[in-house]
Amino acid sequence: NLELLDLSYTNVRAVPPGIGKLRKLKSLDLDGCNLAELPEEIGALTELQRLVLGRRVDRASRGGNKLKALPRSILKLQNLQELNLGRNELTELPMEIGALRHLKMLFVEANRLR
């Protein structure tokens, strides 16, 4: 019944596929973990409202991860309201990200978007 999981700035280097079993999770913070990828199972978190994978540039001098791409399953997060991708290495976002109908905040600063 876990609803909030904050692993920011921990030594977590990979998100285990078992993350998808946390079906009631509403907030997940993985900022500052040096993650290079996310598992497809992240899309099973259908109650997720807040996903933090980075920091806004004006908020902290460090943070972010090393994500170069997002899993397609992120488009299944239809309850997502806040998605923070700042300070990663993303070169593109899925065009369908606009279909996340509840998304109110999308932060993408300090990436390599074209």
C-alpha positions in Angstrom: 0.0 0.0 0.0 3.0 2.3 -0.4 2.1 5.6 -1.9 5.3 7.6 -1.7 8.8 6.4 -2.4 11.8 8.8 -2.2 15.1 7.2 -3.2 16.7 10.5 -4.3 20.5 10.8 -3.8 20.8 7.2 -2.7 23.2 4.6 -4.2 20.4 3.0 -6.2 22.0 2.5 -9.6 19.2 0.6 -11.3 15.4 0.4 -10.7 14.4 -3.2 -10.3 11.6 -4.6 -12.5 9.7 -5.3 -9.3 8.9 -1.6 -9.1 5.8 -2.4 -11.1 4.3 -4.3 -8.2 3.9 -1.0 -6.2 0.5 -0.5 -7.8 -0.7 2.2 -5.2 2.4 4.4 -5.6 1.5 8.0 -6.2 4.9 9.7 -5.9 8.3 8.4 -7.0 11.5 10.4 -6.6 14.7 9.0 -8.2 16.6 12.2 -8.6 20.4 12.1 -8.2 20.8 8.3 -8.5 22.9 8.3 -11.7 20.3 6.1 -13.5 21.1 5.3 -17.1 17.7 3.7 -17.8 14.3 2.9 -16.4 12.6 -0.5 -16.7 9.5 -0.9 -18.9 7.7 -2.0 -15.7 7.5 1.6 -14.7 4.4 1.8 -16.8 2.6 -0.5 -14.4 2.5 2.3 -11.8 -0.9 3.5 -13.1 -1.7 5.5 -10.0 1.5 7.5 -10.2 0.9 11.3 -10.1 4.5 12.5 -9.6 7.7 11.2 -11.1 10.9 12.9 -10.4 13.9 11.8 -12.4 15.8 15.1 -12.3 15.9 18.6 -10.8 15.0 22.0 -12.1 18.1 24.0 -12.9 17.1 26.8 -10.6 16.5 24.5 -7.6 19.8 22.7 -7.0 23.3 22.8 -8.3 23.4 19.0 -8.6 21.0 16.3 -9.4 19.5 14.5 -12.3 20.4 11.2 -13.8 22.0 9.9 -17.0 18.8 8.9 -18.8 19.3 9.0 -22.6 15.8 7.8 -23.4 12.5 7.1 -21.7 10.7 3.7 -21.8 7.6 3.7 -24.1 5.7 2.4 -21.1 5.9 5.8 -19.5 3.0 6.7 -21.8 0.8 4.4 -19.7 1.0 6.7 -16.7 -2.3 8.4 -17.4 -2.6 9.8 -13.9 0.7 11.6 -14.0 0.5 15.3 -13.1 4.2 16.1 -12.7 7.1 14.8 -14.6 10.6 16.2 -13.9 13.3 15.1 -16.3 15.7 18.0 -15.8 19.4 17.4 -15.8 19.5 14.2 -17.8 20.9 13.3 -21.2 17.7 13.0 -23.1 17.9 13.7 -26.8 14.2 13.4 -27.5 10.8 12.9 -25.9 8.1 10.7 -27.2 5.6 12.7 -29.3 2.8 11.0 -27.5 3.8 12.6 -24.2 1.1 15.1 -24.9 -1.5 12.3 -24.5 -0.8 12.3 -20.8 -4.1 14.2 -20.2 -3.5 15.0 -16.5 0.1 16.2 -16.9 0.3 19.8 -15.5 4.1 20.2 -15.0 6.8 18.9 -17.4 10.4 19.9 -16.6 13.1 19.1 -19.2 15.8 21.7 -18.6 19.5 20.8 -19.0 19.0 17.9 -21.4 20.3 17.4 -25.0 16.9 17.7 -26.7 16.9 18.6 -30.3 
